[in-house]
Each structure stands twice: as C-alpha cells, then as structure tokens.
Amino acid sequence: MYIQLVGDLMRKIIHIDADCFFAAVEMRDDPALRDVPLAIGGPARSRGVIATANYAAREFGVRSAMSSAKAVGLCPQLVLIRGNMEKYRLASRQMHAIFQDYTLKIEPLSLDEAYLDVTDCELCHGSATLIAEEIRQRIYQEVGITVSAGIAVNKFLAKVASDWNKPDGQFVVTPQEQDEFVKTIPVKCIHGVGKVAQEKLASLKVENCLDLQNVDYLSLSQLFGSWSYRLQQLAFGIDDRPVQNHCVRKTISVETTFSTDLPDIEACLSKLPSLLSELEQRVKRKGGKPLFSKFYLKLKFSDFQQTTIETAFEASDVLSSFSRLLNQAYKRKEMPVRLIGVGYRLKEVSSRQLTLF
C-alpha cells in the first residue's frame, strides 16, 4: 500500500464537484425547470454547443460538448437556454467561501469543482468524511444546489471517488481499501486517457487499472513513451501532486467555431490572420512577458472529431508556422472544418509564468 504523507500526517484530500452545475443553478431559480429535460447552451439553429445538461436530459443521451442540434434531435422536448455566467460565478464564489471555513489549501479546477486539502483541519473531529458531509449540507442550504464529494489520500483517487455516488452523494476511499478500489477504476477515468489512448490500451487488453498494473511495461512504453511511467503510477493509486492554491497557466489560446463549415484548406488558411490577431491581443491583455515554448493548433472537423498539432516556437515565423501546422492537421482527415484554435504553450519557468488567478 502506498500512502501520501505530509510530514508525519496522512494526507486528507476532498474533491468537490457540483451536480450539473449550470443547470442546477437554473433549476434552483426556476422550479418549473426541475422536472423537465434541461440544457445550457447555444441555439440549435446556430451551431450551438451544450455546456451542461441536467440528469433528466442525460437520460436521453444529452451530454456536455454535444452540438445543440444533436441534443434536440435526441430529446425533442429539451428546454435549451443560454444561461447566465455571472450568476454561475456568484454561486461558485459562495461555494469557495464555504471551503475557506475549513482550509485555505484549495485548488479550483473550474467554477464547479475543486480539490481541498483538509489534512490540518481540526473541525468535525478532524474527519475528512464529516467535513465533506458538512460542506455538502452547507452548500445545499446556502447556495441551493447539490454537490458530490470524493475523499481519499490523494487527488487522483478523490476525483474518481467523487463520481462514484453522483448526484448528491459522496464516496470515501480509506487507506485500507484503496489498493482494491484502484483495481476497479476504468482507465478512461485517468486524466489524459481519451478515446485514442483508450483504443491503444484496448489493443493491450487493458480496460481497468488492474490490467494496467499487470501490462508489460515495454509494450506500454512503445505506445505511450515517457507517459507510460505516469500511467502505471496512477494505476497503483500513486499520486504525489499537492493541492495547489494557484494554478499556473500553461497555454494562451483562442478558438472560433464558424457559423458554416469551412469547405477546404484555402478557406481555413484565410481565417488564420484574424485568429492570430485575436491571439496577439489576448497575450497583451495577460500582461507580463510570457516565454513561449511551442505553437499549437487545434482543428475540429464537421464530424466533431478533433486533432491537435504543435511545433517549436519561432518568434520571426508566426504566420508561416501556423500555416504549416494547419496544412498538416487538415491532411489528417481532409474534410470540412467547424472550429480552428491557435495558441502558445508556455515554458515551465515558474518565475516568468502567467497565472490563471
């Protein structure tokens, strides 16, 4: 058994995740929405995308990042609203005010989820389980929405556990149970293991963390290179990452979803100058002097499949570098394009990095 320690103390990590956050806030404010399929997103007629959906809508297959048109096709009675970001930010600030009553070691992942390190918290008899229960109850009473929680000795296990009893539940992975628990975790729950990585792992007959523990490391490294070590560490439940109060910005980017698909590479290339101008303005607004390490580009095709590509940064060759990346990415499918994203990856020099907050 591997246990993360802070000094002589075992870490106590809670992952809090709001249940269908945007939709939950809307249902809180309008009781008429509570019992109908509801999604937050852009209009179906103008290529909108779903930001989140309530559980009634999810029963029809409606999911985040799905096109609004497809969502309405799956659920014709779907109530689709644009939402109100300021209202959601306020609810997020209210949640964080509650978190701060228990710990200042808070790492936000988004408006609706965060890691909390409560190792040093003496409230609730020092029990992370009781702290999580109290936080969930207070959020329901004071914010009017439900959240789920995972409790474990590290961030990876806590995040997985927060999904185990959703919605409005919590799950504890005790140190004594974590070795058995981690064996049951599907590899798709590991951050970074997307569809392509799942297919590669499936070729090695790897479906869960127990399979990943036992797979031949040489075979794994041939598919994943240096990432193989990290994958097998997580497969054994090993995650030494601390809860970080400030997240370091790793990229600066912009992207645009076009109202109609771009039919060919020439149409895509014609959009680059305006995208790069917007990217330059974003860099200026961030302030400071970020150190760029790479150009990167993302394409999403008309079938919603996407690809990313990157190359080393060259200050004197911005437009031509992005043009080359765009040509290379387009050749991977050679079909109409609905979205182009461009950006810079930043060098990992902590004294010069931009921060998100």
Disulfide bonds with the S-S distance in Angstrom:
none
